[in-house]
Amino acid sequence: MTTAEIILDAALDLAARGLAVFPLHFPVQRRDGLACSCGNPCGNNAAKHPFTAHGCKDATTDQRQITQWWRRNPRFNIGIATGSVIVLDVDPRHGGFESLAALETKHVLPHTWTVRTGSDGRHLYFAAPPNNVTIRNSAGKLAAGLDIRSAGGSAVAPPSLHISGNCYSWIHTPDDAPLAPMPDWLVAALTPPPPPPPPIRLTGFRANSSPPASAAARVTAILLAAARAHEGERNQLTFWAACRVRDMVREGAIDHSAGMDALTQLQQAAAHTGLTPREIKLAIGSALRTSS
């Protein structure tokens, strides 16, 4: 099998496994050594950046499109659009191996697809966590020399040629290792807990007496429940909270001023969960128009 056939076969195999691929520039021989095929001084991106106009957004699993790309130029390096897989990039130039060793004294890294990069680093592949967990691209956030390639990012796949003249190669191939889920400890390290909900300060209760403890506690609990809503339940809980505040005013448990103050804080709590001003206005307005 020729080199061109090997590269095309590798791109098609990755696509068959569900990984979207796209063509990258590649090293070419110049008088003073290898250079990027784009003809520009690309620095660390030499022979790693996209050939297509939209980069990883052009990535596909369509076998016909992939074949057309590599028949156009069989020397293209192979890029993988990350997101469905998360790649932990171990960069030896910035102490990546030392950082990884320190993490492994406390945690276990599962056996998974692993690539030796052209700079003798490592790419560790993991299945992405559930959709409600967002892992962002980062450089050195986890530890020095440890970068994360996630949605909107990419990784160079074997047997692409590095600007050093070395090839990317599999250490643990998709045939001899499972694609391991991203371990919980790594997910936790890359998804810090959300900021605390805004403080609940109750004002506007009847001026001639202290607010009943039970009423204050009820309003606080209602607002905290709305502030802690997760995606998929934010609108519903905002509507529910506005209904409960409305009912407490109608029942006389709190006066109108206290109710308005609670609704103002409900808007802040809903915004904290990620609802837009329009969504908040619609949810609260709907609750106030509902009779019960």
C-alpha positions as CSV (number, residue, x, y, z in Angstrom):
1,M,0.0,0.0,0.0
2,T,1.4,3.4,-1.0
3,T,1.7,6.3,1.5
4,A,-1.2,8.1,-0.2
5,E,-3.4,5.0,0.2
6,I,-2.4,4.6,3.9
7,I,-3.4,8.2,4.7
8,L,-6.7,8.0,2.8
9,D,-7.4,4.6,4.4
10,A,-6.7,6.1,7.9
11,A,-9.0,9.1,7.3
12,L,-11.8,6.8,6.1
13,D,-11.3,4.4,9.0
14,L,-11.6,7.3,11.5
15,A,-14.8,8.5,9.8
16,A,-16.2,5.0,9.9
17,R,-15.7,5.1,13.7
18,G,-17.8,8.2,13.9
19,L,-15.0,10.8,14.0
20,A,-15.5,13.8,11.7
21,V,-12.3,14.5,9.7
22,F,-11.0,17.3,7.5
23,P,-7.7,18.0,5.6
24,L,-4.8,19.9,7.1
25,H,-1.7,21.5,5.6
26,F,1.4,19.3,5.6
27,P,5.2,19.6,5.6
28,V,7.0,20.3,2.4
29,Q,10.7,20.2,1.7
30,R,12.4,23.6,1.2
31,R,16.1,24.4,0.9
32,D,16.4,25.1,4.6
33,G,14.3,22.1,5.7
34,L,10.7,21.3,6.2
35,A,8.1,24.1,6.0
36,C,4.3,24.3,6.0
37,S,2.6,23.7,2.7
38,C,0.7,27.0,3.0
39,G,3.9,28.9,2.4
40,N,3.6,31.1,5.5
41,P,5.6,31.1,8.7
42,C,3.1,29.3,10.9
43,G,5.1,28.7,14.0
44,N,3.6,26.1,16.2
45,N,0.7,25.7,13.8
46,A,2.9,24.6,10.9
47,A,1.4,21.6,9.1
48,K,-1.4,21.5,11.7
49,H,-3.9,24.2,10.5
50,P,-6.9,23.6,8.2
51,F,-6.7,23.5,4.4
52,T,-10.4,24.1,4.1
53,A,-12.0,27.6,4.6
54,H,-13.9,26.7,7.8
55,G,-11.6,24.3,9.4
56,C,-13.1,21.9,11.8
57,K,-16.6,23.1,10.8
58,D,-16.0,21.4,7.5
59,A,-15.2,18.1,9.2
60,T,-17.3,15.2,8.0
61,T,-17.8,11.4,8.2
62,D,-19.0,11.4,4.6
63,Q,-16.7,8.9,2.8
64,R,-17.2,10.4,-0.6
65,Q,-16.2,13.9,0.5
66,I,-13.2,12.5,2.4
67,T,-12.1,10.6,-0.7
68,Q,-12.4,13.7,-2.9
69,W,-10.3,15.7,-0.5
70,W,-7.4,13.2,-0.3
71,R,-7.5,12.5,-4.0
72,R,-7.1,16.2,-4.5
73,N,-3.9,16.1,-2.5
74,P,-2.9,12.7,-1.0
75,R,-0.4,14.5,1.3
76,F,-2.9,16.3,3.4
77,N,-2.5,15.7,7.1
78,I,-5.6,14.4,8.9
79,G,-7.5,16.6,11.3
80,I,-10.2,15.3,13.7
81,A,-12.9,17.6,14.9
82,T,-13.2,17.2,18.7
83,G,-16.3,17.4,20.7
84,S,-17.8,14.0,20.3
85,V,-14.4,12.9,21.6
86,I,-12.3,14.9,24.1
87,V,-8.6,14.9,23.6
88,L,-6.1,15.4,26.5
89,D,-3.0,16.8,24.8
90,V,0.2,16.2,26.7
91,D,2.8,18.8,25.6
92,P,6.3,17.8,26.7
93,R,7.6,21.3,25.9
94,H,5.7,22.8,28.8
95,G,6.1,20.0,31.4
96,G,3.1,17.9,30.3
97,F,4.5,14.6,31.3
98,E,5.5,15.8,34.7
99,S,2.0,17.3,35.2
100,L,0.4,14.0,34.1
101,A,2.6,12.0,36.4
102,A,1.6,14.2,39.3
103,L,-2.1,13.7,38.5
104,E,-1.7,10.0,38.3
105,T,-0.4,9.8,41.9
106,K,-3.9,10.8,42.9
107,H,-6.1,9.5,40.1
108,V,-6.4,6.7,37.7
109,L,-6.4,7.3,33.9
110,P,-8.3,4.6,32.1
111,H,-6.9,2.6,29.2
112,T,-8.0,4.4,26.0
113,W,-7.0,5.4,22.5
114,T,-3.6,7.0,22.7
115,V,-1.5,8.7,20.1
116,R,2.2,9.6,20.1
117,T,2.4,13.0,18.6
118,G,5.1,14.3,16.2
119,S,6.7,16.2,19.0
120,D,6.8,13.0,21.1
121,G,3.8,14.2,23.2
122,R,0.6,12.3,23.8
123,H,-3.0,12.6,22.8
124,L,-5.4,10.7,25.1
125,Y,-8.9,10.2,23.6
126,F,-12.0,10.1,25.8
127,A,-15.7,9.8,25.0
128,A,-17.4,13.1,25.8
129,P,-19.5,13.3,29.0
130,P,-23.3,13.7,28.8
131,N,-24.7,16.7,26.9
132,N,-25.5,18.6,30.1
133,V,-21.8,18.8,31.0
134,T,-19.7,21.4,29.1
135,I,-16.0,20.7,28.6
136,R,-14.3,23.7,27.1
137,N,-11.1,24.0,25.1
138,S,-8.2,25.1,27.3
139,A,-4.5,25.3,27.5
140,G,-2.8,24.6,30.8
141,K,-6.0,25.1,32.8
142,L,-5.8,21.5,34.1
143,A,-2.0,21.7,34.7
144,A,1.1,23.0,32.9
145,G,1.5,21.3,29.6
146,L,-1.9,19.6,29.6
147,D,-4.3,21.0,27.0
148,I,-7.9,20.1,26.3
149,R,-9.4,19.8,22.8
150,S,-13.2,19.8,22.9
151,A,-16.1,21.2,20.9
152,G,-14.8,23.7,18.4
153,G,-11.3,22.3,18.6
154,S,-9.3,19.7,16.7
155,A,-6.5,17.2,16.9
156,V,-4.0,15.9,14.4
157,A,-4.5,12.2,13.7
158,P,-2.1,9.4,12.7
159,P,-0.3,8.9,10.3
160,S,0.0,12.7,9.7
161,L,3.5,14.1,9.3
162,H,4.8,16.6,11.9
163,I,6.9,19.6,10.8
164,S,9.8,17.9,12.7
165,G,9.7,15.0,10.2
166,N,8.2,12.6,12.7
167,C,4.8,10.9,12.1
168,Y,1.9,10.8,14.5
169,S,1.4,7.2,15.5
170,W,-1.0,5.1,17.5
171,I,0.2,3.7,20.9
172,H,-3.2,2.2,21.7
173,T,-5.3,2.0,18.5
174,P,-9.1,1.9,18.3
175,D,-8.7,-1.8,17.6
176,D,-6.8,-2.7,20.8
177,A,-8.2,-0.3,23.3
178,P,-11.8,0.9,24.1
179,L,-12.7,4.6,23.8
180,A,-12.9,5.2,27.6
181,P,-15.4,7.6,29.1
182,M,-13.8,10.7,30.5
183,P,-13.1,9.9,34.2
184,D,-15.3,11.7,36.7
185,W,-12.3,13.3,38.4
186,L,-11.2,14.8,35.1
187,V,-14.7,16.1,34.4
188,A,-14.9,17.6,37.8
189,A,-11.5,19.3,37.4
190,L,-12.6,20.9,34.1
191,T,-16.1,21.9,35.2
192,P,-15.8,24.0,38.3
193,P,-19.0,24.3,40.3
194,P,-21.4,27.2,39.3
195,P,-21.2,30.4,41.3
196,P,-23.5,30.5,44.3
197,P,-27.0,31.9,43.7
198,P,-27.5,35.6,44.4
199,P,-28.3,36.4,48.0
200,I,-31.9,36.5,49.1
201,R,-32.7,39.7,51.0
202,L,-36.4,40.1,52.0
203,T,-37.7,43.6,52.4
204,G,-41.1,45.3,52.2
205,F,-43.0,43.2,54.8
206,R,-45.7,44.9,56.8
207,A,-44.2,48.1,58.4
208,N,-46.1,47.7,61.6
209,S,-44.8,44.3,62.5
210,S,-41.9,41.9,61.9
211,P,-42.5,39.5,59.0
212,P,-43.7,36.2,60.2
213,A,-40.8,33.8,60.2
214,S,-42.8,31.2,58.3
215,A,-43.5,33.7,55.5
216,A,-39.9,34.8,55.2
217,A,-38.7,31.2,55.2
218,R,-41.3,30.3,52.5
219,V,-40.2,33.2,50.2
220,T,-36.5,32.4,50.7
221,A,-37.1,28.7,49.9
222,I,-39.1,29.6,46.8
223,L,-36.3,32.0,45.5
224,L,-33.5,29.5,46.2
225,A,-35.3,26.7,44.4
226,A,-35.6,29.0,41.3
227,A,-31.9,30.0,41.6
228,R,-30.8,26.4,41.7
229,A,-32.8,25.3,38.6
230,H,-30.9,23.2,36.0
231,E,-31.2,23.5,32.3
232,G,-34.5,22.0,31.2
233,E,-36.4,23.1,34.3
234,R,-35.5,26.8,34.5
235,N,-38.6,28.2,32.8
236,Q,-40.9,25.9,34.8
237,L,-39.3,26.7,38.1
238,T,-39.4,30.5,37.4
239,F,-43.1,30.3,36.6
240,W,-43.7,28.1,39.7
241,A,-41.8,30.6,41.9
242,A,-43.7,33.6,40.5
243,C,-47.0,31.7,41.1
244,R,-46.1,31.0,44.7
245,V,-45.1,34.6,45.4
246,R,-48.4,35.8,43.8
247,D,-50.4,33.4,45.9
248,M,-48.7,34.6,49.1
249,V,-49.6,38.2,48.3
250,R,-53.2,37.2,47.6
251,E,-53.4,35.2,50.8
252,G,-52.1,38.1,52.8
253,A,-49.0,36.3,54.0
254,I,-46.9,39.1,52.6
255,D,-47.9,42.5,51.4
256,H,-47.6,44.0,47.9
257,S,-44.3,45.6,48.5
258,A,-42.7,42.4,49.7
259,G,-44.2,40.6,46.7
260,M,-42.7,43.1,44.3
261,D,-39.3,42.8,46.0
262,A,-39.5,39.0,45.8
263,L,-40.3,39.1,42.1
264,T,-37.4,41.5,41.5
265,Q,-35.1,39.0,43.2
266,L,-36.7,36.1,41.3
267,Q,-35.7,37.9,38.0
268,Q,-32.1,38.0,39.3
269,A,-32.2,34.3,40.3
270,A,-33.6,33.3,36.9
271,A,-30.9,35.3,35.2
272,H,-28.3,33.5,37.3
273,T,-29.6,30.1,35.9
274,G,-29.1,31.4,32.3
275,L,-32.5,32.5,31.3
276,T,-32.7,35.5,28.9
277,P,-34.5,38.6,30.0
278,R,-37.3,37.8,27.5
279,E,-37.7,34.3,28.9
280,I,-37.9,35.6,32.5
281,K,-40.4,38.3,31.5
282,L,-42.6,35.7,29.8
283,A,-42.5,33.2,32.7
284,I,-43.3,35.7,35.4
285,G,-45.9,37.6,33.3
286,S,-47.6,34.3,32.6
287,A,-47.7,33.5,36.3
288,L,-49.2,36.8,37.3
289,R,-51.9,36.5,34.6
290,T,-52.9,33.0,35.9
291,S,-55.7,33.0,38.3
292,S,-54.5,30.0,40.3
